[in-house]
């Protein structure tokens, strides 16, 4: 059964029939637990002084006969005093009694007029923007620092519910997975079902995902965030709480039941052999920092009001460091904050989650608690995460070729700013990493073929062994939520002017509007993705050729831009349907040939010149030559598979490798032949063959 208890936060203690409340605040001098009867337009009905124990932990108990938490939700928050705002008995909401400064040189921003929700909240009552889009009640600018937030502040919600049993998946190698990235709402929002856009909707769609062949779904952030912010927020990369789910994603929005619906979805996914990966954002929070870059005007929702200098990287002048580009940097290596990260991971693992993708994960490689940019793959949180989770009884899988029970950690190995912020290949061996080098190669092979060498293609095919020291850690992908989707990067030369943000430097092309070139490019990129070593990841929208009409930063589009249209994908004869069939067959072929995730892949693969002879690894004149248009590799699986491509715009006469005894080559795929949607044996091929311009072909020996 699932376990929702956490080391801090609100937890029911059965022995004493009480709810225990525990909060970390190293620098607080006085903390009060505030209990509310309703989440909005109500003052606290109870305020209890908490006791400080060791390691900056504050706690108190409340008897359940007072709270009755099994029958109704508890709404609660914290009022916190500290060095910049001292506690006096005569303090009243809205007063400046005890006020010293809005912030001090140590980074403290305590303000008892602002009610803070619990960082360990298992559900939030509402988001700030739902009641105050301007956030004025939560700000400290001018006289706003005296404005009480109790009636509008998000409250933590606690309610005792029956746990849900989540079936476990039998262990299998991580290297055998096919990852599908998707936003939970996008997946089913356009389906004609009552539960569209929710956890229940996704659970009901699992059969389609299974038929396509996706074995792990990587959801964009599911943690609660504010979709009512003025800039628009749809993807969820501004998390308010690391233990709470976004209530909007629940079909049943009854308070206290959101987690159960999520667990039911995970259970159904697992029963269909599909793992669940959560995208976690520990580099910054949705508290968002300063308003108009004014250190006097900060947003206080939770972490900043509870212990600003512990939870965030702050300067003496009141500014937040923002290498994340999102207003604040989480102080992940700080004691208490580090514990929160570990505890939240354990929480989700206990609910059945199989893997985590860490947004801008280079932030977890920092080993300083101040604003210094010191990266360390030995003594940082990223380096110690395996040991930390092991200490909680959780195995972190570090050999991706073995079948073992445990959790997978995936890094986005960079941040948006700061010194030395790019760390591809620098994470400890138990991390898998998003590989933007392979991404760029997969794009350039059709878009900028003059820049691609056979060596770069070999690195792609072998899972970038020179980046990852020979270990299979590469998450290969063509496109992700960031940037152009697969269809658009092969149909646009630059982003749509309707895009908010985004960039024009992305590798993309419209191929002079030559439709056959565009279609071939998509098919060729997909073929190389699934016929290479490493772990393939694909946007689920790319499986059905979804277009965002050139928008390459659709983070704020809660509309048709992002919603997936399965109608076209399910309609025979459409391009969307053809790409879905084609991708499904590529995935099936990959699964039928375990060599693609065999740790001995490199030794089972030979490379060939266009005359069919084996290419010498020492021939730098070939490997580093951007003008050599041919690339071919032969894989020894249960049969021999020969994959070769032409990156030029002219036909290329080639010879196939010499056959094994009593064997012949059969063409299974030509990306320029749009009628071929599978990789079955087709035409017998003699020794000579003509590769079409920009074609990729697959030959099978029998």
C-alpha positions in Angstrom: 0.0 0.0 0.0 1.1 3.6 -0.6 2.7 5.5 2.2 2.1 9.3 2.4 3.9 9.9 5.7 6.8 12.4 5.6 9.5 13.3 8.1 8.2 16.9 8.3 4.9 18.5 7.5 1.6 17.3 8.9 1.3 13.6 9.8 -1.3 11.6 11.8 0.2 9.9 14.8 -2.1 7.0 15.6 -0.6 6.2 19.0 -1.7 9.5 20.4 -4.6 10.2 18.0 -3.1 13.5 17.1 -1.7 15.4 14.1 1.9 16.3 14.4 3.2 19.4 12.6 6.9 19.8 11.9 8.6 22.7 10.1 12.2 23.4 9.2 13.4 27.0 9.8 16.9 27.4 11.0 16.8 31.1 11.4 13.3 31.7 12.8 13.0 33.0 16.4 9.3 32.2 16.9 6.8 30.1 14.8 3.0 29.8 15.2 0.8 27.1 13.6 -2.4 28.8 12.2 -5.5 26.6 11.7 -8.3 27.8 9.5 -11.9 26.6 9.0 -11.8 27.6 5.3 -9.0 28.4 2.9 -10.2 31.9 1.8 -11.7 34.9 3.5 -11.2 33.6 7.0 -8.9 34.5 9.8 -7.2 31.7 11.8 -9.5 30.0 14.3 -6.5 28.8 16.2 -2.8 29.8 16.6 -0.4 27.5 18.5 3.1 28.4 19.4 5.6 25.8 18.2 8.6 24.4 20.0 12.1 24.5 18.4 14.1 21.3 18.6 17.5 20.4 17.2 18.5 21.1 13.6 16.1 24.0 13.1 13.0 21.8 13.4 9.8 23.3 15.0 6.9 21.1 16.0 3.6 20.8 17.8 0.7 18.4 18.2 -3.0 18.9 17.8 -5.5 16.3 19.1 -7.6 14.8 16.4 -10.8 15.3 18.3 -10.2 19.1 17.7 -9.3 18.7 14.0 -11.4 15.6 13.0 -9.0 15.1 10.1 -10.5 11.8 9.0 -13.8 13.5 8.1 -12.8 17.0 6.9 -9.7 18.6 5.5 -7.5 20.7 7.8 -6.4 24.1 6.4 -3.2 25.4 8.0 -0.2 27.7 7.6 2.6 29.3 9.6 3.3 32.7 11.0 7.0 33.1 11.4 9.2 35.7 13.2 13.0 36.1 12.8 16.0 38.5 13.2 14.6 41.2 10.9 11.1 41.1 12.5 11.2 40.3 16.3 8.3 38.8 18.2 6.3 40.8 20.7 3.3 39.5 22.6 1.3 42.6 21.5 1.8 41.9 17.8 -1.4 42.1 15.7 -2.0 41.3 12.0 -1.4 44.4 9.9 0.9 46.1 12.4 4.7 46.8 12.3 5.3 45.8 15.9 8.7 44.2 16.1 9.6 45.3 12.5 13.3 46.0 12.0 13.8 45.7 8.2 12.2 44.1 5.2 15.4 42.1 4.8 18.8 42.1 6.4 22.3 41.5 5.1 22.1 37.8 6.1 19.1 37.3 3.7 16.3 37.0 6.2 12.9 38.2 5.1 10.7 37.2 8.0 7.3 38.9 7.9 4.6 37.6 10.3 1.9 39.4 8.4 2.3 36.8 5.6 1.0 33.3 6.3 3.3 30.7 4.8 2.0 27.3 3.5 4.0 24.2 4.5 6.8 23.2 2.2 5.8 19.6 2.9 2.1 20.3 2.0 0.5 17.2 0.4 -2.1 19.5 -1.1 -2.6 23.2 -1.5 -6.1 24.8 -1.0 -5.6 27.1 -4.0 -2.9 29.0 -5.8 -2.1 32.7 -5.1 -3.3 33.9 -8.5 -6.7 32.3 -8.1 -7.6 35.0 -5.4 -5.1 37.7 -6.2 -3.6 37.8 -9.7 -1.5 40.9 -8.8 0.0 39.0 -5.8 -0.4 42.3 -3.8 -1.4 40.4 -0.6 1.8 38.4 -0.7 4.3 41.2 -1.6 6.4 43.5 0.6 6.8 46.6 -1.6 5.9 50.0 -0.1 3.2 49.5 2.6 2.3 46.0 1.3 4.6 44.5 3.9 2.0 45.4 6.5 -0.9 43.9 4.6 -2.1 40.6 6.2 -2.3 37.7 3.7 -4.2 35.3 6.0 -7.5 35.6 4.2 -6.1 35.0 0.7 -2.9 33.0 1.2 -2.7 29.4 -0.1 -3.3 27.0 2.8 -1.8 23.6 3.3 -4.4 20.8 3.3 -4.3 17.7 5.3 -6.9 14.9 5.4 -6.7 11.3 6.3 -7.6 9.1 3.4 -7.5 5.4 2.6 -4.2 4.5 0.9 -4.2 3.0 -2.7 -2.4 -0.1 -3.6 -0.1 0.4 -6.6 1.2 -2.7 -8.5 4.9 -2.8 -9.0 6.5 -3.5 -12.4 8.8 -6.5 -12.8 12.4 -5.3 -13.1 13.9 -4.7 -16.7 16.9 -2.9 -18.0 16.5 0.9 -18.1 18.4 0.7 -21.5 15.4 -1.2 -22.9 12.9 1.6 -22.2 11.3 3.9 -24.7 10.5 7.2 -23.0 7.5 9.3 -24.1 7.5 12.9 -22.8 4.1 14.6 -22.5 2.1 17.2 -20.6 -0.7 15.4 -18.6 -3.4 17.7 -20.0 -2.2 17.7 -23.6 -2.4 13.9 -23.7 -6.2 13.6 -23.6 -7.6 17.1 -23.6 -9.0 16.8 -27.2 -10.6 13.4 -26.6 -14.3 13.1 -26.3 -14.3 11.8 -22.7 -15.5 13.3 -19.5 -12.1 12.8 -17.8 -10.1 14.6 -20.5 -6.9 16.3 -19.3 -6.7 14.6 -16.0 -5.0 11.7 -14.2 -8.1 9.6 -14.8 -8.1 10.6 -18.5 -4.5 9.5 -18.9 -5.3 6.2 -17.1 -8.1 5.5 -19.6 -5.7 6.2 -22.5 -3.1 3.7 -21.4 -3.9 1.1 -24.0 -3.0 3.4 -26.9 0.3 4.2 -25.3 1.0 0.5 -24.9 0.1 -0.2 -28.5 2.5 2.5 -29.7 5.2 0.9 -27.6 6.0 3.6 -25.1 7.3 1.9 -21.9 7.9 4.9 -19.7 5.9 8.1 -19.7 7.8 11.2 -18.6 5.2 13.8 -17.4 6.0 17.5 -17.4 5.8 18.8 -13.9 2.8 17.6 -11.9 3.5 19.5 -8.7 1.2 22.3 -7.9 1.9 25.6 -9.7 0.1 28.8 -10.4 -1.4 28.9 -13.8 -3.0 32.3 -13.1 0.2 34.2 -13.1 0.2 37.3 -15.3 2.8 35.8 -17.7 0.8 32.7 -18.2 2.0 29.3 -16.9 1.0 26.0 -18.5 4.0 23.6 -18.5 4.4 23.8 -14.7 8.0 24.7 -14.3 7.3 27.1 -11.4 6.6 24.6 -8.6 4.9 25.8 -5.4 5.2 22.6 -3.5 7.3 19.4 -4.1 4.8 17.1 -2.3 1.5 18.5 -3.8 -0.1 17.6 -7.1 -1.8 20.2 -9.2 -5.5 19.9 -8.3 -6.5 20.9 -11.8 -5.2 17.6 -13.1 -7.6 15.6 -10.9 -11.0 14.6 -12.3 -12.3 14.3 -8.7 -11.3 17.6 -7.1 -12.6 16.6 -3.6 -10.1 17.9 -1.1 -7.7 15.3 0.1 -8.3 12.9 -2.8 -5.9 14.2 -5.5 -3.1 11.9 -4.5 -5.3 8.9 -4.6 -6.4 9.6 -8.1 -2.7 9.9 -9.1 -1.9 6.6 -7.5 -4.8 4.9 -9.3 -3.3 6.2 -12.6 0.2 4.9 -11.7 -1.4 1.5 -10.8 -3.1 1.2 -14.2 0.1 2.3 -16.0 2.0 -0.4 -14.2 -0.5 -3.1 -14.9 0.0 -2.3 -18.6 3.8 -2.4 -18.2 4.4 1.3 -18.4 6.6 3.1 -15.9 6.0 6.7 -14.7 8.7 9.4 -14.6 8.1 12.7 -13.0 9.8 15.9 -14.1 11.0 17.6 -10.9 12.2 21.2 -10.6 14.6 21.7 -7.7 16.6 24.6 -9.2 14.0 27.3 -8.4 10.5 27.6 -7.0 7.3 29.4 -8.2 7.6 31.9 -5.3 9.4 33.8 -8.0 11.6 36.2 -6.0 11.5 40.0 -6.5 8.9 42.2 -8.2 10.3 44.5 -10.9 13.8 43.6 -9.6 13.2 45.6 -6.4 14.8 44.1 -3.3 12.2 45.9 -1.2 9.3 44.1 -3.0 9.6 40.4 -2.6 6.9 37.7 -2.9 6.4 35.7 0.4 4.3 32.6 -0.1 6.2 29.9 1.8 10.0 29.3 1.6 10.9 33.0 1.7 8.7 33.7 4.6 9.8 30.6 6.6 13.6 30.9 6.1 14.6 32.9 3.0 18.4 32.6 3.5 18.2 28.8 4.0 15.9 28.0 1.1 17.4 30.4 -1.5 20.8 31.6 -2.7 20.7 35.3 -1.7 23.0 38.3 -1.9 23.6 40.7 1.0 21.8 43.5 -1.0 18.5 41.6 -1.0 18.7 40.2 -4.5 18.3 36.5 -5.4 20.8 34.7 -7.6 18.9 33.5 -10.7 21.0 31.2 -12.8 17.7 29.3 -13.4 16.4 32.4 -15.2 13.2 32.2 -13.1 13.7 34.7 -10.4 15.4 32.6 -7.6 17.8 29.7 -7.2 16.9 27.0 -4.7 19.7 26.4 -2.1 19.7 22.7 -2.8 22.9 21.9 -0.8 21.7 23.6 2.4 20.8 21.3 5.3 17.0 21.2 5.6 16.5 22.1 1.9 18.6 19.1 0.9 16.4 17.0 3.3 13.3 18.3 1.6 14.5 17.2 -1.8 15.3 13.7 -0.5 12.1 13.4 1.4 10.0 14.5 -1.6 11.7 11.9 -3.9 11.1 9.2 -1.3 7.4 10.4 -1.0 6.8 9.9 -4.8 8.7 6.6 -4.9 6.4 5.4 -2.1 3.5 6.3 -4.3 4.9 4.1 -7.2 6.9 6.6 -9.2 9.7 4.8 -11.1 12.0 7.6 -12.3 12.7 11.3 -12.1 13.9 13.8 -14.7 15.6 16.8 -13.0 15.1 20.1 -14.6 18.3 22.2 -15.0 20.0 19.6 -12.9 23.4 21.2 -12.9 22.0 23.2 -9.9 22.3 20.0 -7.9 26.0 19.7 -8.8 26.8 22.8 -6.7 28.4 22.2 -3.4 28.2 25.7 -1.9 25.3 27.1 0.1 26.1 30.7 -0.9 26.1 32.3 -4.3 29.4 30.9 -5.4 29.3 28.8 -8.5 31.3 25.7 -7.5 30.3 22.5 -9.2 31.4 19.2 -7.8 30.5 15.6 -8.9 32.0 14.2 -5.7 30.5 16.1 -2.8 27.4 17.8 -4.1 23.8 16.7 -3.7 23.9 15.2 -7.2 26.9 13.1 -6.2 25.5 12.0 -2.8 21.9 11.4 -4.0 22.4 7.7 -4.4 23.7 7.3 -0.9 21.0 9.5 0.5 18.3 7.4 -1.1 20.0 4.2 -0.2 19.9 5.3 3.5 16.1 5.5 3.1 16.0 1.9 1.8 15.7 2.9 -1.9 18.0 1.5 -4.6 19.2 3.9 -7.2 19.9 1.9 -10.4 23.5 2.5 -11.7 23.8 -0.3 -14.2 21.3 0.5 -16.9 21.8 -2.9 -18.7 20.8 -5.0 -15.7 17.3 -5.9 -14.6 16.9 -4.7 -11.0 14.4 -3.0 -8.7 15.0 0.6 -8.1 14.6 4.2 -9.2 16.1 5.9 -12.2 17.6 9.5 -12.1 17.8 11.5 -15.3 19.6 14.9 -15.5 19.1 17.8 -17.7 22.8 18.5 -17.4 22.9 22.3 -17.6 21.4 25.5 -16.2 20.3 28.7 -18.0 23.1 31.0 -16.7 26.1 31.4 -14.6 29.7 30.3 -15.0 30.5 26.8 -16.2 26.8 25.9 -16.2 27.1 23.1 -18.9 27.8 19.7 -17.5 27.0 17.0 -20.1 28.9 13.9 -19.1 29.9 15.3 -15.7 27.3 13.6 -13.6 28.1 10.5 -11.5 27.7 7.2 -13.2 24.3 6.5 -11.7 22.7 9.4 -13.5 21.3 9.2 -17.1 21.6 12.4 -19.0 19.7 14.3 -21.7 22.1 14.4 -24.6 21.9 17.6 -26.6 24.9 16.6 -28.6 23.1 13.6 -30.0 20.0 15.8 -30.4 21.9 18.2 -32.6 23.4 15.4 -34.7 20.0 13.9 -35.2 18.8 17.3 -36.5 21.9 18.2 -38.5 22.0 15.0 -40.5 19.1 16.4 -42.6 19.2 20.2 -41.8 22.9 20.9 -41.9 24.4 17.8 -43.4 27.6 19.7 -44.4 28.5 20.0 -40.7 28.2 16.3 -39.8 31.1 13.9 -39.9 31.0 10.1 -39.9 32.6 10.3 -36.5 29.7 12.3 -35.1 27.3 9.8 -36.5 29.3 6.9 -35.0 29.1 8.7 -31.6 25.3 9.0 -31.9 24.9 5.3 -32.9 27.1 4.2 -30.0 25.4 6.3 -27.3 28.2 9.0 -27.1 30.8 6.8 -25.4 33.4 9.5 -25.5 31.1 11.8 -23.5 30.0 9.3 -21.0 33.3 7.3 -20.6 31.8 4.2 -22.3 28.9 3.9 -19.9 25.4 3.8 -21.3 23.9 7.0 -19.9 22.7 8.8 -23.0 19.1 9.9 -23.3 18.8 10.4 -27.1 16.1 12.7 -28.4 15.3 14.8 -31.4 13.0 17.3 -29.7 11.6 17.9 -26.2 9.1 20.3 -24.7 11.7 23.1 -25.0 12.1 24.3 -28.5 10.5 23.2 -31.8 8.5 19.9 -31.9 9.7 17.4 -34.5 7.2 18.4 -37.2 8.0 22.1 -36.8 11.7 21.8 -36.8 11.4 20.3 -40.2 8.8 22.8 -41.5 10.0 26.2 -40.2 13.2 28.3 -40.7 12.6 30.3 -37.6 10.1 30.6 -34.7 6.6 32.0 -35.1 6.3 35.7 -34.2 3.5 34.7 -31.9 6.1 32.8 -29.7 6.7 34.3 -26.2 10.5 34.1 -25.8 12.0 31.1 -27.5 15.0 31.5 -29.8 15.9 31.8 -33.5 19.2 29.9 -33.2 17.5 26.5 -33.1 18.6 23.9 -35.7 15.6 23.9 -38.1 14.6 24.1 -41.7 11.7 24.3 -44.1 13.7 22.7 -46.9 12.5 25.4 -49.2 9.0 24.0 -48.7 9.9 20.7 -50.5 7.3 18.4 -48.9 9.1 15.2 -49.8 12.3 16.5 -48.2 10.4 17.4 -45.1 8.7 14.0 -44.8 11.9 12.2 -45.4 13.8 14.3 -42.8 11.2 13.3 -40.1 11.4 9.6 -41.1 15.2 9.7 -41.2 15.6 11.4 -37.8 13.2 8.9 -36.2 15.0 6.0 -37.7 18.4 7.1 -36.4 16.8 7.7 -33.0 15.5 4.2 -32.6 18.2 2.4 -34.4 21.0 3.7 -32.1 22.4 2.7 -28.7 21.3 4.7 -25.7 17.8 5.3 -24.4 15.4 6.9 -26.8 13.0 9.6 -25.7 10.3 11.1 -27.9 7.6 13.6 -27.3 4.3 11.8 -27.5 3.1 14.6 -29.7 5.9 13.9 -32.2 4.6 10.3 -32.6 1.6 11.8 -34.3 3.3 14.7 -36.1 1.7 17.3 -33.9 2.4 20.9 -34.9 2.6 24.0 -32.8 2.6 26.1 -36.0 6.2 27.4 -35.4 5.8 28.2 -31.7 9.1 27.0 -30.1 8.3 28.1 -26.5 4.7 27.2 -25.8 5.1 27.2 -22.0 2.1 29.5 -21.6 -0.3 28.1 -24.2 -3.2 26.3 -22.5 -4.9 25.8 -25.9 -4.8 24.0 -29.2 -1.1 24.9 -29.6 -0.2 22.1 -27.1 -3.3 19.8 -27.0 -2.7 16.6 -29.0 -5.2 15.9 -31.8 -5.6 12.1 -31.9 -8.4 12.3 -34.5 -6.0 12.8 -37.3 -3.6 10.2 -35.9 -6.4 7.6 -35.9 -7.6 8.5 -39.4 -6.3 6.1 -42.0 -4.2 7.7 -44.8 -3.3 11.0 -43.0 0.3 11.9 -42.5 -0.2 11.9 -38.8 -1.5 8.3 -39.0 1.5 7.3 -41.2 4.0 8.7 -38.8 2.3 7.0 -35.8 2.4 3.6 -37.7 6.0 4.2 -38.8 7.1 5.2 -35.2 5.3 2.3 -33.7 7.0 -0.1 -36.1 10.4 1.4 -35.4 9.8 0.8 -31.7 8.6 -2.7 -32.3 11.7 -3.5 -34.4 13.9 -2.1 -31.6 12.2 -4.3 -29.0 12.6 -7.3 -31.3 16.3 -6.7 -31.4 17.7 -6.4 -27.9 21.1 -5.7 -29.4 20.1 -2.0 -29.3 20.4 -2.0 -25.5 23.0 -4.7 -25.2 26.0 -3.4 -23.3 28.2 -5.2 -25.8 26.6 -3.2 -28.7 29.9 -1.5 -29.7 31.6 -4.9 -30.2 28.7 -6.2 -32.2 28.8 -3.3 -34.6 31.1 -2.7 -37.6 31.2 0.4 -39.8 31.5 0.3 -43.6 32.6 2.4 -46.6 30.3 2.9 -49.5 32.2 -0.1 -51.2 31.0 -2.4 -48.5 34.4 -2.9 -46.9 34.9 -2.4 -43.1 35.9 1.2 -42.3 39.1 1.3 -40.2 38.7 3.1 -36.9 42.1 4.6 -37.4 41.2 6.2 -40.7 40.8 9.9 -39.5 40.6 11.0 -43.1 37.3 9.3 -43.3 35.9 9.8 -39.8 36.6 13.6 -39.7 35.5 14.3 -43.3 32.3 16.4 -43.6 32.4 15.8 -47.4 31.9 12.0 -47.1 28.2 11.6 -47.8 28.0 7.9 -46.9 27.6 6.4 -43.5 26.9 2.7 -42.9 26.9 0.3 -39.9 26.2 -3.3 -39.6 24.9 -4.8 -36.3 25.1 -8.5 -35.4 21.8 -9.3 -33.7 19.8 -12.6 -34.1 20.4 -11.6 -37.8 22.7 -9.0 -39.4 21.1 -5.6 -39.8 22.8 -3.1 -42.1 21.8 0.6 -41.8 23.2 3.1 -44.2 22.5 6.7 -45.2 23.2 9.3 -47.8 23.5 12.9 -46.5 24.0 14.3 -50.0 21.5 15.7 -52.5 22.5 13.3 -55.3 22.0 9.6 -55.7 24.9 7.5 -54.3 26.0 4.1 -55.8 27.0 1.8 -53.0 27.9 -1.9 -52.4 26.5 -3.8 -49.5 28.8 -5.7 -47.1 29.6 -9.3 -48.1 26.9 -11.7 -47.0 27.2 -14.5 -44.5 27.2 -18.0 -45.9 23.9 -18.9 -47.7 22.5 -15.5 -46.7 21.2 -12.5 -48.7 20.3 -8.9 -48.1 16.6 -7.8 -48.1 15.6 -4.1 -48.0 13.4 -3.4 -45.1 13.2 0.4 -45.1 13.9 3.3 -47.3 13.0 6.6 -45.7 12.4 8.2 -49.1 9.7 5.6 -49.9 6.7 6.9 -48.0 4.7 3.7 -48.6 7.1 1.7 -46.3 5.8 1.9 -42.7 7.4 -1.2 -41.2 10.7 -2.9 -41.3 9.7 -6.3 -42.5 11.6 -8.2 -45.2 10.8 -6.8 -48.6 12.9 -6.7 -51.7 15.9 -9.0 -52.3 18.9 -6.8 -53.0 22.0 -7.9 -54.9 25.4 -6.5 -54.0 24.9 -3.1 -55.6 22.4 -0.5 -54.5 21.5 3.1 -55.3 20.8 5.3 -52.3 18.4 8.1 -53.0 19.3 11.6 -52.0 19.2 12.1 -48.2 17.9 8.5 -47.8 18.4 6.1 -44.9 17.9 2.4 -45.7 17.8 -0.7 -43.5 18.7 -4.1 -44.9 18.1 -7.4 -43.1 20.0 -10.6 -43.9 18.3 -13.9 -44.2 
